[in-house]
Amino acid sequence: MADLKYQPVTHDHNEFLDKAGKREGFTKAYAELEEEYALAKEMLAARARLGLSQEAVAEIMGTTKSAISRLEAGGKHAPSLTTLKKYAHAVGCHLEVRLVPEMPNKA
């Protein structure tokens, strides 16, 4: 059986953005994936709150660690609602999906 204890990896996101922002095209590409990255951040935070490793979540969901890694990667994978519901359940959450009207541009 895998070691199911959560071991967080340190990451300074602002430092990452500062460094990556210097690359041509990064800012535009990052902005286009803003919603996906926000979801990935929420997923990681939910897993961390319970102190679960990717292996533990995979075991609960009946899948593999690599599948969880892809799911949490943000922007690289388009998971189904069913998969997101399973992930949410595995990390002690429920999934909410909402359509929010866009605000018209004020001229």
N, C-alpha and C positions, 0 to 999 in steps of 0.2 A: 504494500500500500504506500502511496506517495506521502511525503511530508505535507500535511495540510495546514501548517501554521503560516499565517500571513507574515511576509517579510517585505516591508515597503522599500521601494527604491527611491532614493532622494532625487528630486528633480526641481530645478528652479525654472519655472515656466517663463517668467519675465526675462531671465537671462537668455533662455533659448530663443525667445521671440526677438530680442535685441540682436542676437548674433544672426539668426536666420533672416531677419528683415533686411539685411544688407545684400542678400542674394536677389538677383534680378527675377522678378515675377512672383516672389514668395508672398508678398503682402496681398496681392490680388487673389492668388490661389488659396491662401489661408482664409481670406474673407469669404470666398465662395463656399468653403466647407465649415463655416462658423457653427451652423446648427449641429452638424455631425460631431464636431469637436466638443461642443457643449454637452451633447448626450454622452459621449465617451467619458468626459470628466465626471458627470453624474454617476455613471456606472462604476467607475473606479472608486468614487467616494462612498457609494453604497456598499461595495465589497469591503472597503477598508473599515467602515463602521462596524461590520460584523467580524472583522479580523480574519477574513477568508482568503485563501490563496486561489489562484486560477484553477489549480488542481481540485480544490474542494468544490468550487462552483461547478466545474466540469462533472465531477462525480455526482453532485446533486441533480444536475440537468441530464445526466446520462450521455455525456459527450466527451470530447477530448480537451486537454489543456490548450492545444493549438487552435481549436475552434473558439475557445474563450478569448485567447490572445487576439485572433482576427476580429472578433466581435467588439473588443475593447479598443481596437486600433483607431477608430474614428476616421471616416472618409475612405477607407479601403474596402469596406464590405457593406452591403445593403441588406441587413437582416430583416426577416419577416416579422410581422407583429407577434406571431406565435412564439418565435424565438425570443423576442424581447420580453414577452410575458413570462416565459420560463426563466429567463435570467432574473427578472424582477423578483419572482417568487423565490428563487435560489438565494437572493441577497436580502430577503425579508422586506420586500417592497411590493407595491402593485403598480401597474403601468397606467399612465394617463396619456391619452393622445387628444389634442385639441386643435381645432382650426381657428386661428385668430385673424380677424379681419385686418387687412393692411390699412394703415392710416393714409389718406390721400395726401399728396404733396401739396403744401401750401405755397402759393406763388406770391 
